[in-house]
């Protein structure tokens, strides 16, 4: 199983204005640095929670269709499934009709289920990456759609990176403020 971003979000969950207010900075001199911290903090928080904050399109790639009726979509919140494509041994792409499956956006993780009396195609698939589910995940298309606890965690990360910008290393977990973990723990999605 692999997740690949197809279309990244066009906005960040914390705006430059919000970050500057949090840092108590009025002048735009530090804007490029702050923008890079917003992006890094967002990536870190999304990865830690296993969630997408702003609408983004992903491909979930599987080697085969599951034995059961369900494909779990491991990046909540699921908004929609755009397509389910499978590849035969000759490499020919085939797309399932939308009436073949039901998309469950209420569950976490979201899931795709076969519709009643439907079955997965029985065609022999190529040996690897035979099935690609394209889906959209995220809370909304604007920063205000993102839960406040996630936004606050991102702001804490931005403040921490700004304060320690000479040696900011995002991968050093022992240096991340505890409040970030506390805020993100409530909505964390554990991998399935």
C-alpha positions as CSV (number, residue, x, y, z in Angstrom):
1,X,0.0,0.0,0.0
2,X,1.3,3.5,-0.9
3,X,-0.1,7.0,-0.6
4,X,0.9,9.5,-3.2
5,X,-0.2,13.2,-3.3
6,X,-1.7,14.1,-6.6
7,X,-2.9,17.7,-5.9
8,X,-1.5,19.5,-2.9
9,X,-3.6,22.1,-1.0
10,X,-3.5,25.6,-2.4
11,X,-3.7,27.3,1.0
12,X,-2.2,26.5,4.4
13,X,-4.3,25.9,7.6
14,X,-2.6,28.8,9.3
15,X,-2.4,32.0,7.3
16,X,0.7,34.2,7.2
17,X,-1.4,36.9,9.1
18,X,-2.3,34.4,11.8
19,X,1.3,33.2,12.2
20,X,2.6,36.8,12.4
21,X,0.0,37.7,15.0
22,X,1.0,34.6,17.0
23,X,4.7,35.6,16.8
24,X,3.8,39.2,17.4
25,X,5.7,40.4,14.3
26,X,4.4,43.3,12.3
27,X,7.1,43.8,9.7
28,X,7.2,41.6,6.6
29,X,11.0,41.1,6.7
30,X,10.6,37.6,8.2
31,X,7.7,36.5,5.9
32,X,9.7,34.0,3.7
33,X,11.0,32.3,6.9
34,X,7.6,32.3,8.5
35,X,6.0,30.8,5.4
36,X,8.6,28.0,5.4
37,X,7.8,27.4,9.1
38,X,4.0,27.3,8.3
39,X,4.6,24.7,5.7
40,X,7.0,22.6,7.8
41,X,4.7,22.8,10.9
42,X,1.7,21.8,8.8
43,X,3.5,18.8,7.3
44,X,4.7,17.7,10.7
45,X,1.2,18.0,12.3
46,X,-0.6,16.3,9.5
47,X,1.9,13.4,9.5
48,X,1.7,13.1,13.3
49,X,-2.1,13.0,13.2
50,X,-2.3,11.0,9.9
51,X,-4.8,13.5,8.6
52,X,-5.3,16.0,5.8
53,X,-6.3,19.5,6.9
54,X,-7.0,21.3,3.6
55,X,-8.6,19.6,0.6
56,X,-6.0,17.6,-1.2
57,X,-6.1,14.7,-3.8
58,X,-4.3,11.5,-3.1
59,X,-3.8,8.1,-4.8
60,X,-4.0,5.0,-2.6
61,X,-2.2,2.2,-4.5
62,X,-2.8,-1.4,-3.7
63,X,-1.3,-4.5,-5.2
64,X,-4.7,-6.3,-5.4
65,X,-8.3,-5.8,-4.5
66,X,-9.1,-6.9,-0.9
67,X,-10.6,-10.3,-0.1
68,X,-13.5,-8.6,1.6
69,X,-15.8,-5.8,0.4
70,X,-14.0,-2.9,2.1
71,X,-11.1,-0.7,1.1
72,X,-10.1,1.5,4.1
73,X,-8.9,5.0,3.0
74,X,-6.1,5.7,5.6
75,X,-6.1,9.5,5.4
76,X,-9.1,11.2,7.0
77,X,-11.3,13.0,6.8
78,X,-12.4,11.4,3.5
79,X,-14.5,13.8,1.3
80,X,-14.9,11.8,-1.9
81,X,-13.5,9.0,-4.1
82,X,-12.8,10.3,-7.6
83,X,-12.0,7.0,-9.2
84,X,-11.0,3.3,-8.8
85,X,-8.6,2.2,-11.5
86,X,-7.2,-1.2,-11.9
87,X,-4.5,-2.5,-14.3
88,X,-4.4,-5.9,-16.0
89,X,-1.3,-7.8,-16.7
90,X,-1.0,-6.0,-20.1
91,X,-0.9,-2.7,-18.3
92,X,-4.3,-1.6,-19.6
93,X,-6.1,0.8,-17.2
94,X,-9.8,0.0,-16.4
95,X,-12.0,2.2,-14.2
96,X,-14.8,0.9,-12.0
97,X,-18.1,2.6,-12.5
98,X,-19.2,4.6,-9.5
99,X,-22.3,2.4,-9.1
100,X,-20.0,-0.5,-8.3
101,X,-19.1,1.0,-4.9
102,X,-20.3,3.1,-2.0
103,X,-18.1,5.8,-0.4
104,X,-18.4,6.1,3.4
105,X,-17.3,9.5,4.4
106,X,-18.8,9.2,7.9
107,X,-16.4,6.6,9.2
108,X,-12.8,7.2,10.3
109,X,-11.0,6.1,8.4
110,X,-13.2,6.6,5.5
111,X,-13.9,3.6,3.4
112,X,-15.0,2.4,0.0
113,X,-17.4,-0.6,0.0
114,X,-18.7,-2.7,-2.8
115,X,-22.3,-1.9,-3.5
116,X,-24.9,-4.6,-2.9
117,X,-24.5,-7.7,-5.3
118,X,-21.2,-6.2,-6.7
119,X,-17.9,-8.0,-6.8
120,X,-14.3,-6.8,-7.4
121,X,-13.1,-7.5,-11.0
122,X,-11.6,-11.0,-11.3
123,X,-9.1,-10.0,-14.0
124,X,-5.5,-10.9,-13.3
125,X,-3.8,-7.7,-12.2
126,X,-0.2,-6.7,-12.9
127,X,2.1,-8.0,-10.1
128,X,2.4,-4.8,-8.2
129,X,0.4,-1.6,-7.9
130,X,-2.6,-3.1,-9.6
131,X,-5.3,-0.9,-8.0
132,X,-5.3,2.9,-7.6
133,X,-8.0,4.6,-5.6
134,X,-8.0,8.4,-6.2
135,X,-9.6,10.3,-3.3
136,X,-10.0,13.8,-1.8
137,X,-9.3,14.3,1.9
138,X,-9.4,17.3,4.2
139,X,-11.7,19.4,6.3
140,X,-12.3,22.1,3.7
141,X,-10.8,24.4,1.1
142,X,-10.1,27.3,3.5
143,X,-8.1,27.7,6.7
144,X,-11.2,28.3,8.8
145,X,-12.4,24.7,8.1
146,X,-9.5,23.2,10.0
147,X,-10.1,22.3,13.7
148,X,-8.8,24.9,16.1
149,X,-6.7,22.4,18.1
150,X,-4.7,21.5,14.9
151,X,-4.3,25.2,14.1
152,X,-3.0,25.9,17.7
153,X,-0.6,23.0,17.4
154,X,0.7,24.4,14.1
155,X,1.1,27.8,15.7
156,X,3.0,26.3,18.6
157,X,5.4,24.6,16.2
158,X,5.8,27.8,14.2
159,X,6.7,29.7,17.4
160,X,9.1,27.0,18.5
161,X,10.8,26.9,15.1
162,X,11.0,30.7,15.0
163,X,12.5,30.9,18.5
164,X,15.0,28.2,17.7
165,X,15.6,29.0,14.0
166,X,19.3,28.7,14.1
167,X,19.1,25.0,15.0
168,X,15.5,24.2,14.1
169,X,15.4,20.5,13.2
170,X,11.9,19.3,12.7
171,X,12.7,15.7,13.2
172,X,14.1,16.1,16.7
173,X,11.0,15.0,18.6
174,X,12.5,15.7,22.0
175,X,12.6,19.4,21.2
176,X,9.0,19.7,20.1
177,X,6.8,21.5,22.8
178,X,4.6,19.0,24.7
179,X,1.6,21.1,23.9
180,X,1.8,20.1,20.3
181,X,1.5,16.5,21.1
182,X,-1.3,17.2,23.6
183,X,-3.3,19.2,21.1
184,X,-2.9,16.6,18.3
185,X,-3.5,13.5,20.4
186,X,-7.3,14.0,20.5
187,X,-7.9,13.6,16.7
188,X,-4.9,11.3,15.9
189,X,-5.8,8.6,13.4
190,X,-3.7,5.5,14.1
191,X,-2.7,3.6,10.9
192,X,-4.8,0.6,10.0
